[in-house]
Structure formats: structure tokens, C-alpha cells
Amino acid sequence: METEKVIRACRLHIEMAIDDFVNEEESAPEIIKVQNGKCSYCVEEAEYEIKK
């Protein structure tokens, strides 16, 4: 069973997160606005969740 790839990103890192997802998964991500969790790239609050 495949685990779902999820990246959380703040406003500053959203483009980097999308690029990383597409490079790894070779497919377009689903982008969801969230209000909890930390950015996968820094210590800021995440505004987006990028997943399959």
C-alpha cells in the first residue's frame, strides 16, 4: 500500500512545494487551504496542503 505524499507550505514556500511534488510524483497535486500545521520548509504556519 502506497503512503500518500503530503507537503504543507506557507505562502512563501507554496511554489517550491508544488515543484517538489510534481518532480517526485510526476502528476499534478491537489492544493487545499488549511489553517493548521507547520510549513514543511520553515517554522511558519502552513497555509496550504499539497497532496495527490
C-alpha positions as CSV (number, residue, x, y, z in Angstrom):
1,M,0.0,0.0,0.0
2,E,1.4,3.4,-1.0
3,T,1.5,6.2,1.5
4,E,0.1,9.5,0.5
5,K,2.7,12.3,-0.1
6,V,1.6,15.4,1.7
7,I,3.6,18.7,1.8
8,R,2.5,21.6,3.9
9,A,3.5,25.1,2.8
10,C,3.3,28.7,3.9
11,R,2.7,31.4,1.4
12,L,6.5,31.9,0.8
13,H,7.1,28.2,0.0
14,I,4.0,27.2,-2.0
15,E,5.7,27.3,-5.4
16,M,8.7,25.3,-4.1
17,A,6.3,22.7,-2.6
18,I,4.4,22.4,-5.9
19,D,7.6,22.0,-7.8
20,D,8.9,19.3,-5.4
21,F,5.6,17.4,-5.5
22,V,5.5,17.4,-9.3
23,N,9.2,16.3,-9.6
24,E,8.6,13.4,-7.2
25,E,5.1,12.3,-8.1
26,E,5.1,13.2,-11.8
27,S,1.5,14.3,-11.5
28,A,-0.5,17.4,-10.7
29,P,-1.2,17.9,-7.0
30,E,-4.4,18.8,-5.2
31,I,-3.9,22.1,-3.3
32,I,-6.0,22.6,-0.2
33,K,-6.2,25.7,2.0
34,V,-5.5,24.7,5.6
35,Q,-5.4,26.5,9.0
36,N,-3.2,24.2,11.0
37,G,0.2,22.6,10.8
38,K,3.7,23.9,10.1
39,C,5.3,24.5,6.8
40,S,7.5,21.6,5.6
41,Y,10.2,24.1,4.7
42,C,10.3,26.6,7.6
43,V,8.8,27.2,11.1
44,E,5.9,29.3,9.8
45,E,2.2,28.2,9.9
46,A,1.2,26.3,6.8
47,E,-1.5,27.9,4.6
48,Y,-1.6,25.1,2.0
49,E,-1.5,21.3,1.9
50,I,-0.3,19.8,-1.3
51,K,-1.2,16.1,-1.9
52,K,-2.3,13.6,-4.5
